[in-house]
């Protein structure tokens, strides 16, 4: 009887209590996630992060050293690990808060902190570049010298995540700060390394990438903070009331306060977009040239070792004032039979026609072919599957092996 009572009364009661307890826990979790933003505490955190403290310089210096050695050693893992100690997100958030609040003192302090921290990182990069010049063009460094629109999108997404983590009680801003710092410290360090070794164009590309990331992160921080309610309106009380009641006027006020960073970001984005399109066009052109070269030697016992694209060092001038140089394409072939002059001339004419169609403003393309003879020595009878040979060469080698 007791067992029956337990099954019919006590067990359902325990299940009901467990369900109520679980529902209460879910309610508490939901209420915690819906907690309002502590504006005062968030402002304090942002302003404290914008201070030029000794810890700020120490940790950013260590991040630059770790990132620099990771770049020189071509180690992505070390570069990412360096960001665990970087602290560049603080002054950028301070700039964003200062702009939407129209606080010149905070803006000045945040800019000074960011600039001094950036100079420290850049100087460390230059020192590492002078100490290790032979590794100054590793793949990790070169990858940060050609920014494009995809880098802008990454910076915008990272800045948005960082700002949201800053105002949220349930997210750690340190984790997002790592992702944001990844877009800042490595390219800045890479620019210093390249500048120390005289690679001015590449150093400029890495520096442009850094400035692009800073602008994108700052703008998205300002946008998220503004939407979340972090704003100080105009000092005129009557004007404040008008702005409060009009979302359109609030949007105009946001744009007006962020006009400088927005114009700079749009200008750099247009520049990077044009560069990216030019790069894609160049890659398409190089793929077409490679196809022309390979098709031209398809029936020859040769193969392409490499194709490089450069500007000719010496060329006959059309006139005493003509300083243009042809666009030189160097092809390295290796095989058994040197290509004929007529084959090279035909190949060059096809490339010239392609160049006029793809890059009409570029100087005329000139083809330079270098041939490296190759000798095939085998102990077994040769077949067509063993090596790419024409019929005459195959017969000649068979006769010599008899």
Secondary structure, 3 states (H helix, E strand, C coil): CHHHHHHHHHHHHHHHHHHHHHHHHHHHHHHHHCCCCCHHHHHHHHHHHCCCCHHHHHHHHHHHHHHHHHHHCCCHHHHHHHHHHCCCHHHHHHHHHHHHHCCHHHHHHHHHHHHHHHHHHHHHHHHHHHHCHHHCCCHHHHCCCCCCHHHHHHHHHHHHHHHHHHHCCCCCHHHHHHHHHHCCHHHHHHHHHHHHCCCHHHHHHHHHHHHHHHHHHHHHHHHHHHHCCCCCCCCCHHHHHHHHCCHHHHHHHHHHHCHHHHHHHHHHHHHHHHHHHHHHHHHHHHHHHHHHHHHHCCCCCEEEEEEEEEECCCCCCCCCCCCCCCEEEEEEEEECCCCCHHHHHHHHHHHHHHHHHHCCCCCCEEEEEEEEECCCCCCCCCCCCCCCCCHHHHHHHHHHHC
